[in-house]
Amino acid sequence: MSNTLAIHINSVTAMVTQLKTAQVRMLSIYVIAFMLLLTVFNLFLGEILHQKVHITGSQLAQQIYSLKLQPVADKEVVAALVESHGFMLEPDHKSFNFFVFMHQKGDIFKYKTVSLKLYHWPFWIVESPLFILLNLVMIGAAIWSYRWWRLLFKQRNGVDSTSLLTDIQVSSSQKTPKNVVKLALNDIAINSTKVHIAKRKLSSAGDAALTVMYGIQNNHNHLFALLYWAQPLPDNVDLESHFKIIVIKGFKELSRVSVKLLSSGGLAITLENIPQPDIDAYTKRLHQIIYQASLLYRGDISRKEIKIGVCNYRDGADQTVVYQLTKSALALAKQSPWQHIYRVPFNHTRSTVLANSGENLADYIGKKKFMLFFQPLFEFASGDILQHEALIRVRHKSLGILSAKQFIPQLKDDSAIILLDKTVLDQVIKLLDSEKSPMAVSINLHAFNWFSDDYWRWFGQRMKNVAGADKLQFEISEVDFYQHQQRLNFAFSTIKSVGSSVLIDNVSSHDRIALLAPYKGIKGLKLSYDLIHDIDKNVTQQKIVRQIVGSAERVNLPVYGVGVETQQELNMLKKQGVIGAQGFYFTEPLHEFTNAIVD
């Protein structure tokens, strides 16, 4: 028996030694592979940045050619232009490091008749912050992946050690000398403690902890339900206690079931940790359980008289939004003569929640519960900001920040729409007064206000003595302008009288651009988003944009793009003759134009 125990001890010791050796070997391989990957990555990054230098230099030569500058005659101008792009016409003799890294060599950039020899710092010095950041990201990712691999390695190899330990414990129960068993178990415990811990952590409870630690989404949802009976149950029934017992018994397999009686007389039920594919099955099952329980007190009740609104959601969801979505679902179920269960997922659109909430969003505007953001429009040639477009965001009490597209359709009446545009104009004027900037600010007015004489009479009074009126531009859609030119005369004359101007927005065709020639107050055209999105992949869109640019040039109007999201879209717009654009490719809407948050 002692020999058997010794064999077990030696087996476990050998296995632990093999595990350690395998871990060291795998770690060595991992480190070598990572170093090779890091080297390849840095070489690739260096090549990209090197190409960037050559592209910049070539573009600089092209710019000098376009400006008809002579490198010798206009040396000072060329030197200033070269310096603004990070180059030098002559090496810096005062810098010792420059000669060490560059060996007093420069690069020659050519474009047609222009040939420039320019000196520059090595790209890996100029872009050193980028090099350091990306390398730190790579190292961090390597450490994280190594820890994950190590955990899986222990999980896979911990089973054999555990089974051997069990065998030893069984053997030790058969009259083996206590001191021998104790020494054996201590030796095994010292060498395999970490293996045991890893195995225990990967049990059912440990799986949930690891899921949270590594941000892995488990495929489970929670259900929140509101119930309504078309026929009331007897007043002497303790609904909460009765249905709580029934529902908990009906869903024994779930980790948590909650039933609460609402002041309105309905029930609120929460079912947690339901597998994603079974959500609809659980919803129908809930309706059946409630129906069977209701029959005990009302034998004449039918299934169609029990309505349930349900919202399914994951951990971390805003409970206020969950409640509002469930109320919306219940309202839809009550309105339907045949659909007794209505489910709305948590990711349902906010517009639907607002439509069913009954809130008056004009109150948010009147109480200054909104923010102004500014979307800059950049000129391609210079990279300068030409103007900002003012964007309003409402601060909703439960849904967070709402965009104009989400809350404007929910405004109840014309007075609320007028109040909205009046408030935005007031705030923009205040910002222009506090921020002395040469850039224009455009405001996209609601279509209703373009045809409201009341709004434009107020506008004329409000703009008296406004010093920055010439910086204001008002956007109107192409469709509204062409269809209602006569009705817009009062609006356009009022805008012109105060010194402001107009932009035509959502331009999608070139056919009627010539009609804009008599309108001296129009200062530019903005292309529709549909023409911009994926323009690099669509020849038809490219052709339409070229036609619009050509027609606009004949009436001396610039054309701008909106909603630019990729480098490819930007490059294609430049090729078609568009002179500027705005969009998330450049930046998100800014509130730093001044302190644009309204208190």
Sequence and secondary structure as in RCSB ss.txt:
>XXXX:A:sequence
MSNTLAIHINSVTAMVTQLKTAQVRMLSIYVIAFMLLLTVFNLFLGEILHQKVHITGSQLAQQIYSLKLQPVADK
EVVAALVESHGFMLEPDHKSFNFFVFMHQKGDIFKYKTVSLKLYHWPFWIVESPLFILLNLVMIGAAIWSYRWWR
LLFKQRNGVDSTSLLTDIQVSSSQKTPKNVVKLALNDIAINSTKVHIAKRKLSSAGDAALTVMYGIQNNHNHLFA
LLYWAQPLPDNVDLESHFKIIVIKGFKELSRVSVKLLSSGGLAITLENIPQPDIDAYTKRLHQIIYQASLLYRGD
ISRKEIKIGVCNYRDGADQTVVYQLTKSALALAKQSPWQHIYRVPFNHTRSTVLANSGENLADYIGKKKFMLFFQ
PLFEFASGDILQHEALIRVRHKSLGILSAKQFIPQLKDDSAIILLDKTVLDQVIKLLDSEKSPMAVSINLHAFNW
FSDDYWRWFGQRMKNVAGADKLQFEISEVDFYQHQQRLNFAFSTIKSVGSSVLIDNVSSHDRIALLAPYKGIKGL
KLSYDLIHDIDKNVTQQKIVRQIVGSAERVNLPVYGVGVETQQELNMLKKQGVIGAQGFYFTEPLHEFTNAIVD
>XXXX:A:secstr
 HHHHHHHHHHHHHHHHHHHHHHHHHHHHHHHHHHHHHHHHHHHHHHHHHHHHHHHHHHHHHHHHHTT  TTTTH
HHHHHHHHHTT BSS  TT HHHHHHHTT  EEEEETTEEEEEB   HHHHTHHHHHHHHHHHHHHHHHHHHHHH
HHHHHHHHHHHHHHHHHHHHHHTTT  HHHHHHHHHHHHHHHHHHHHHHHHTSHHHHHHHHHHTT   SEEEEEE
EEEESS   TTS HHHHHHHHHHHHTTTSS EEEEE TTS EEEEEEEEEGGGHHHHHHHHHHHHHHHHTTT TT
  GGGEEEEEEEE TT  HHHHHHHHHHHHHHHHH SS  EEEEETTS HHHHHHHH   THHHHHTT EEEEEE
EEEETTT  EEEEEEEEEEEETTTEEE HHHHGGG  SHHHHHHHHHHHHHHHHHHHHHS  S EEEEE  HHHH
T HHHHHHHHHHTTT TTGGGEEEEEEHHHHHH TGGGHHHHHHHHHHT EEEEEEE  STTGGGGTT TTEEEE
EE HHHHTTGGG HHHHHHHHHHHHHHHHTT  EEE    SHHHHHHHHHTT  EE STTT   BSTTTT B  
